[in-house]
Amino acid sequence: MESFETLIRASETQLAEVLARLRMRGAGEGAARRGQLGRLVGVNVVQLVCGVGFNPALRRLADLPSLLGFASLEGLLAERNYLFIHDRYRALGISDIVEIYTVLGAADAHSGLDADLIISRLNSIEGQLEETINPVLVGGYKLEMRALYVNRLADAALVNRRLGPLYAVLREITGEGMVMLETGTVAATEFLRHAGVTIDEKSRGVFLGLIPAASVQAYLAAQPAADPQGKLRAALAAGTT
């Protein structure tokens, strides 16, 4: 029996060995074949497709898609992307999602995960969050956002988008702005200047020691009218005492 971690982290040789043991045991075609293979491996179908589909060795094993019941590599990737986008910590637990980000963050050129795929997945989860505040969903979403930034999978365009005013409520829920600062995804000076970042977020960054006092002083000196409530000045004073 294997695990999701084994499938996604396996080397080319290890992955070939795992699947070779199943080559003569799997029957049927398409989805039925994947269901049987999943049971033999010890994972569900979504874990099977995503574990193999996000493994960096995938493209070096030409016969792997057919073994999983796909007509082509493109078919496997399309199914992988669909399952990844639409799963909400059910078939793929949050530990599986974190594992995907960890493996891809370590891979050359972040093979297999692009910004559009990330955005589509986040949009799917956030759409559900707007419908109902589910503690399990919120908890998984927080951990996923942290994994995204820890593993350097958010490009500059995505970061700028996430710092926009439309995401202020979601950033408040997840502490996303603080994670960006903590991981060095966004520079403190850029965070202070960004029009979409709220005064409360900037103040919190100062309180937590994530924004240097010198950066705040320079920001306030350059924009003396930008802080009418004095929150940043109060945060700076509290953080330096």
SULDA-V210707 format. One line per field, one symbol per residue. psi: psi as a letter, one per 20 degrees, with the letter a starting at -180 (. if undefined). A space follows every 10 residues. Layout:
psi: ???
This chain:
psi: pargggghiq rgggghgghh higihprarc hgghgggghh hkrrgghggh gghipiigij nhjgghhjkq hrhhgghggg gggggipmkf horhhgghgg hgghhiqpkl piorhhgggg ghhgghhhhh hqnohggggg gghggghghh jljorhgggh ghirhijggh hggikghhgg ghijhpqghh ghiphiprhg ggghhghiji oqhhggghgh hhmhjimhij ghgghgghij .
